[in-house]
Amino acid sequence: MKSITIRGIDDQLKNALVNIAEKEHKSINKTILSLLKQALGLEKSLKYPIYDDLDDLAGTWTDEEAQEFEKATKVFNKIDEDLWK
């Protein structure tokens, strides 16, 4: 397998590559290879990301959305005493 050295990678590009690699739990090398293959049409990219948990969704609501959700689900905290007789 051949090696290629790429010069002139600025901090913005390096940080973007590191972020993608960390998010996908891959090495930077594997991330760069995957991105190159996708860009050249040699590897199909997923239309939608595959999630195995809800970590990517946590903290995405605004304060207003969170308050609206709390208000809408507050009724679930009430106990109907007649159901427990």
Secondary structure, 3 states (H helix, E strand, C coil): CCCCCCCCCCHHHHHHHHHHHHHCCCCHHHHHHHHHHHHCCCCCCCCCCCCCCCCCCCCCCCHHHHHHHHHHHHHHHCCCHHHHC
